[in-house]
Amino acid sequence: MVHRRNSYVRSDVTFTSRGILCSAWLYRPDGVMNPPIVVLAHGFAAFRELRLDAYASRFAQAGYAALVFDYRHWGDSDGQPRRVLDIAKQHADWRAAVAFARTLDNVDASRLVGWGSSFGGGHVLDLAAKDHTLAGAIVQVPHVSGPASTFTQKPKAVVRLMIAAIRDQVGAWTGRPPYRVKSIGRPGEMAMMTSPGAYEQVERMGDMREELLLENDVAARIVLRVPFYSPGRHVRRVTAPTLIQLAKHDDVTPIDTALAVARRIPNGEILTYDCGHFDPYLDPYFDTIVGDQIDFLDRTVGEMR
């Protein structure tokens, strides 16, 4: 389908989550009164400058408002120490972002859609299972199962990460600075994700900007928590129309596990693509994937419904 191309305005906005300031971009399509709004946040140890602007700008061109935020401790949002991934805090940030979006003037808060990718896709599934006022959800290569994602690496690599995590957790208990591991690494490196080509894809997502690549790490304690975080357990409670986009060659969220979970979503629509976990953000897959998202928005919350 050929999508319309509105002009739009992007502005910097902030909201608070548990008293800490979160930074966000607000996209407003020109000439559209009370548009639906899509709230977006990124995946594991990532922040909005890694290509979320590409999605939000397409949504705005299609006539939708969009709010793109960074979690506390990440990107341009406040929070110390930096780059500590706390699942409960990120859930709270999602609730705060949605609450803020619902206060915006000239936005139809009754047509609010949550958008998440990878680990953020898991957060959106968790949110949609609890907040039945959402009008829709879009989850791209979502994290659905802690055990399935944790043990995609070789046992030796998992053991190394666990040792680093214990070191970091003990340090946190005794007041030491975080002990960090790479978020994305090359095969053989100690990193949370080491898919072949993944590091190079993240370089492309960040336009090779050195200041972004310097933030490619995370407090290792998250390794102790990921195995117990399985948003897929609660997806039967999701009531909103949900678009689930899966990658056939995903070695971060294995496709068999993701499909089994996606099929349990009562009002789910599943699309699969012949690509890997990091491919949706980039050409040649991006146009197709974001186009399918806009089609979904048009059918569920847009003027075409």
C-alpha positions as CSV (number, residue, x, y, z in Angstrom):
1,M,0.0,0.0,0.0
2,V,1.2,3.5,-0.8
3,H,1.1,5.7,2.4
4,R,0.5,9.4,2.5
5,R,3.4,11.6,3.5
6,N,2.4,14.4,5.8
7,S,4.9,17.0,7.0
8,Y,5.5,17.0,10.7
9,V,7.2,18.8,13.6
10,R,9.5,17.1,16.1
11,S,10.0,18.7,19.5
12,D,12.0,17.8,22.6
13,V,9.8,17.1,25.6
14,T,10.3,15.6,29.1
15,F,8.3,13.8,31.7
16,T,9.1,12.3,35.1
17,S,9.2,8.7,36.1
18,R,9.4,8.2,39.9
19,G,10.8,11.7,40.2
20,I,13.5,11.3,37.5
21,L,13.4,13.2,34.2
22,C,13.0,11.2,31.0
23,S,13.8,12.7,27.7
24,A,11.6,12.2,24.7
25,W,10.8,13.4,21.1
26,L,7.3,14.3,20.3
27,Y,6.3,14.0,16.6
28,R,3.1,15.8,15.5
29,P,1.8,15.5,11.9
30,D,0.9,18.8,10.3
31,G,-2.8,19.4,9.6
32,V,-4.1,16.5,11.5
33,M,-6.5,17.2,14.4
34,N,-6.5,14.8,17.4
35,P,-4.4,12.0,15.7
36,P,-3.8,8.7,17.4
37,I,-0.5,8.5,19.2
38,V,2.2,5.8,19.1
39,V,4.5,5.5,22.2
40,L,7.9,4.0,21.3
41,A,10.9,2.8,23.3
42,H,13.9,0.7,22.4
43,G,15.2,-2.7,23.3
44,F,17.9,-4.2,25.5
45,A,20.5,-1.6,26.5
46,A,19.5,0.7,23.6
47,F,18.3,4.2,23.3
48,R,16.2,6.3,20.9
49,E,19.0,7.5,18.7
50,L,19.5,4.0,17.4
51,R,17.0,4.4,14.6
52,L,13.7,4.9,16.5
53,D,13.5,8.3,14.8
54,A,13.2,6.5,11.5
55,Y,10.0,4.7,12.7
56,A,8.5,7.8,14.4
57,S,9.0,10.0,11.4
58,R,7.2,7.4,9.2
59,F,4.3,7.3,11.6
60,A,4.1,11.1,11.6
61,Q,4.2,11.2,7.8
62,A,1.3,8.8,7.9
63,G,-0.7,11.1,10.1
64,Y,0.0,9.7,13.6
65,A,1.6,11.4,16.5
66,A,4.5,9.6,18.1
67,L,6.3,9.9,21.5
68,V,9.8,8.3,21.6
69,F,11.5,8.1,25.0
70,D,14.7,7.0,26.6
71,Y,14.5,4.9,29.8
72,R,15.9,6.3,33.0
73,H,19.7,5.7,33.2
74,W,19.9,5.6,29.4
75,G,20.5,8.0,26.5
76,D,19.4,11.6,27.3
77,S,17.3,10.7,30.3
78,D,18.5,11.3,33.8
79,G,19.4,8.6,36.4
80,Q,22.6,7.5,38.0
81,P,24.5,5.3,37.7
82,R,24.4,5.2,33.9
83,R,23.4,2.2,31.9
84,V,22.0,0.1,34.7
85,L,19.1,-2.0,33.2
86,D,16.4,-2.5,35.8
87,I,13.3,-4.2,34.4
88,A,10.9,-2.9,37.0
89,K,12.1,0.6,36.5
90,Q,11.7,0.3,32.7
91,H,8.1,-1.0,33.3
92,A,7.5,2.1,35.4
93,D,9.0,4.3,32.7
94,W,6.5,2.8,30.2
95,R,3.6,3.6,32.5
96,A,4.9,7.1,33.0
97,A,5.3,7.7,29.2
98,V,1.8,6.4,28.5
99,A,0.4,8.6,31.2
100,F,2.2,11.6,29.8
101,A,1.1,10.9,26.3
102,R,-2.5,10.9,27.5
103,T,-2.1,14.5,28.8
104,L,-1.0,16.0,25.5
105,D,-3.2,18.5,23.8
106,N,-4.5,17.7,20.3
107,V,-3.9,14.0,20.6
108,D,-6.6,11.3,20.8
109,A,-5.6,9.5,24.0
110,S,-8.3,6.8,23.4
111,R,-6.3,5.7,20.3
112,L,-2.9,5.1,22.0
113,V,-0.6,2.3,20.7
114,G,2.4,0.9,22.4
115,W,5.4,0.1,20.2
116,G,8.4,-1.9,21.4
117,S,11.3,-3.8,19.8
118,S,13.3,-6.7,21.2
119,F,13.4,-6.3,25.0
120,G,11.1,-3.3,24.7
121,G,8.7,-5.5,22.8
122,G,8.6,-7.7,25.9
123,H,7.8,-4.6,28.0
124,V,5.0,-3.7,25.6
125,L,3.5,-7.2,26.0
126,D,3.7,-6.9,29.7
127,L,2.1,-3.4,29.6
128,A,-0.7,-4.6,27.2
129,A,-1.5,-7.6,29.5
130,K,-2.1,-5.1,32.4
131,D,-3.4,-1.9,30.7
132,H,-6.5,-2.8,28.8
133,T,-7.1,0.8,27.8
134,L,-4.4,0.5,25.1
135,A,-5.9,0.7,21.6
136,G,-3.2,-1.4,20.1
137,A,0.3,-2.8,20.4
138,I,3.2,-3.4,17.9
139,V,6.0,-5.7,19.0
140,Q,8.9,-6.2,16.7
141,V,11.2,-9.3,17.3
142,P,10.0,-9.2,20.9
143,H,11.6,-10.8,23.9
144,V,9.1,-13.4,25.2
145,S,11.1,-16.0,27.2
146,G,13.9,-15.5,29.6
147,P,15.3,-19.0,29.4
148,A,15.0,-19.1,25.6
149,S,17.0,-15.9,25.2
150,T,19.5,-16.5,28.0
151,F,20.8,-19.8,26.6
152,T,21.2,-18.9,22.9
153,Q,24.9,-18.5,23.6
154,K,27.3,-21.3,24.2
155,P,27.5,-22.6,27.7
156,K,31.1,-21.3,28.3
157,A,29.9,-17.8,27.3
158,V,26.9,-18.0,29.6
159,V,29.1,-19.0,32.5
160,R,31.5,-16.0,31.9
161,L,28.5,-13.7,31.8
162,M,27.1,-15.2,35.1
163,I,30.5,-14.6,36.8
164,A,30.6,-11.0,35.6
165,A,27.0,-10.6,36.9
166,I,27.8,-11.9,40.3
167,R,30.8,-9.6,40.5
168,D,28.6,-6.6,39.6
169,Q,25.8,-7.6,41.9
170,V,28.2,-8.0,44.9
171,G,29.8,-4.7,44.0
172,A,26.4,-3.0,43.9
173,W,25.6,-4.3,47.4
174,T,28.9,-2.9,48.7
175,G,28.6,0.5,47.0
176,R,31.0,0.0,44.1
177,P,30.5,1.4,40.6
178,P,28.9,-1.0,38.1
179,Y,31.0,-3.7,36.5
180,R,30.0,-3.6,32.9
181,V,29.9,-6.0,29.9
182,K,29.4,-5.2,26.3
183,S,25.8,-5.1,25.2
184,I,26.5,-6.1,21.6
185,G,29.8,-7.8,20.6
186,R,31.4,-9.8,17.9
187,P,31.3,-13.6,18.0
188,G,33.7,-14.9,20.7
189,E,33.6,-11.7,22.7
190,M,32.1,-11.5,26.2
191,A,28.9,-9.6,25.5
192,M,25.2,-10.0,26.0
193,M,24.5,-10.5,22.3
194,T,27.1,-11.8,19.9
195,S,25.2,-12.7,16.7
196,P,27.4,-12.7,13.6
197,G,27.1,-9.3,12.1
198,A,25.2,-7.8,15.0
199,Y,27.9,-5.3,16.0
200,E,28.3,-4.0,12.5
201,Q,24.5,-3.6,12.3
202,V,24.5,-1.5,15.5
203,E,27.3,0.6,14.0
204,R,25.0,1.3,11.1
205,M,22.0,2.0,13.3
206,G,24.1,4.6,15.1
207,D,25.5,6.1,11.9
208,M,29.0,5.0,13.0
209,R,28.9,7.8,15.7
210,E,31.7,7.1,18.2
211,E,29.9,8.7,21.1
212,L,27.0,6.2,20.7
213,L,29.3,3.2,20.4
214,L,31.0,4.3,23.6
215,E,27.7,3.5,25.4
216,N,27.6,-0.1,24.2
217,D,27.7,-1.6,27.7
218,V,25.4,-2.5,30.5
219,A,25.8,-3.3,34.2
220,A,26.4,-7.0,34.2
221,R,23.8,-7.7,37.0
222,I,21.1,-7.9,34.4
223,V,22.4,-11.3,33.5
224,L,20.9,-12.6,36.8
225,R,17.5,-11.2,36.0
226,V,16.9,-11.9,32.3
227,P,16.3,-15.7,32.8
228,F,13.3,-14.9,35.0
229,Y,11.8,-12.3,32.7
230,S,9.3,-14.0,30.4
231,P,6.5,-11.6,29.3
232,G,5.1,-14.4,27.1
233,R,3.6,-16.1,30.2
234,H,0.9,-13.4,30.4
235,V,0.0,-12.7,26.8
236,R,-3.4,-14.4,27.0
237,R,-4.4,-11.4,29.1
238,V,-3.7,-9.0,26.2
239,T,-7.0,-7.6,24.8
240,A,-5.7,-4.9,22.4
241,P,-5.2,-5.7,18.7
242,T,-1.5,-6.7,18.5
243,L,0.9,-6.9,15.6
244,I,3.7,-9.4,16.3
245,Q,6.6,-9.2,13.8
246,L,9.1,-12.0,13.9
247,A,12.4,-12.8,12.2
248,K,12.8,-16.3,10.9
249,H,16.6,-16.3,11.6
250,D,16.4,-14.7,15.0
251,D,19.1,-16.0,17.3
252,V,18.2,-13.7,20.2
253,T,14.5,-14.5,20.4
254,P,14.3,-18.0,18.8
255,I,11.5,-18.1,16.3
256,D,9.9,-21.3,17.5
257,T,9.5,-19.9,21.0
258,A,8.3,-16.5,19.7
259,L,5.7,-18.1,17.4
260,A,4.3,-20.3,20.2
261,V,3.8,-17.2,22.4
262,A,2.5,-15.1,19.6
263,R,-0.2,-17.6,18.8
264,R,-1.6,-17.3,22.4
265,I,-2.3,-13.6,22.0
266,P,-6.1,-13.4,21.6
267,N,-6.3,-10.6,19.0
268,G,-2.8,-11.1,17.6
269,E,-1.7,-10.7,14.0
270,I,1.6,-12.5,13.2
271,L,4.0,-11.6,10.4
272,T,7.3,-13.3,9.8
273,Y,10.2,-12.0,7.7
274,D,13.2,-13.8,6.2
275,C,15.8,-11.9,8.3
276,G,17.6,-11.9,11.6
277,H,17.1,-10.1,14.9
278,F,18.7,-6.8,14.0
279,D,17.7,-6.5,10.4
280,P,14.3,-4.8,10.8
281,Y,15.9,-1.5,11.7
282,L,17.8,-1.3,8.4
283,D,17.5,-1.6,4.7
284,P,16.5,-3.7,2.8
285,Y,13.9,-4.8,5.5
286,F,13.0,-1.6,7.1
287,D,10.6,-0.2,4.5
288,T,8.6,-3.4,4.4
289,I,8.4,-3.8,8.2
290,V,7.5,-0.2,9.0
291,G,5.0,-0.3,6.1
292,D,3.3,-3.2,7.7
293,Q,3.1,-1.3,11.0
294,I,1.4,1.6,9.3
295,D,-1.1,-0.7,7.6
296,F,-1.8,-2.2,11.0
297,L,-2.3,1.3,12.5
298,D,-4.6,2.3,9.7
299,R,-6.8,-0.7,10.2
300,T,-7.0,-0.5,14.0
301,V,-6.8,3.2,15.1
302,G,-6.6,5.2,11.9
303,E,-9.3,7.0,9.9
304,M,-9.8,3.8,7.8
305,R,-11.2,1.7,10.6
